[in-house]
């Protein structure tokens, strides 16, 4: 009888320790962030990759703060583009697209607290950030045409973001 009681105490102790060990990673996972790549665009010559990315909690889908990063495929070096509106929520770059000669990247940038966008271009090394257009509405789906002109989908006076769930 004494051996059975001792075994029962050991089983309870081991079960409690196992439960505590299982809870530790779960608690840490709630606080962990997931790095998400929202959009990725390879340059026409395949030497560079531009991405819109950011960190968000495990149980959410989109980061509130997003970055635009250009990486070299050969070396892995990266350049984070300094956005004019800073590193704040709703200052969202999007729709990165490369010029056919790989000399610059164009992208949209949402103005925080609004549904207005601008289009910017930047050199692959992060220099010469230039605003091309301000627009009172949403802009997306940037693409360079064969003649070098930039095309886009624009919705003037938008009161919400454009998309299937909006």
Secondary structure, DSSP 8 states (H G I E B T S, - for coil): -HHHHHHHHHHHHHHHHHHHHHHHHHHHHHH-EEEEEEEEEE-TTSSEEEEEEEEEETT-SS-SS-EEEEEETTT--EEE---TT-S-TT--EEEEEE-TTSS-EEEEEE-TTSS-EEEEEE-TTS---EEEEEESEEEEEEEE-TTS-EEEEEEET-SS--STT-
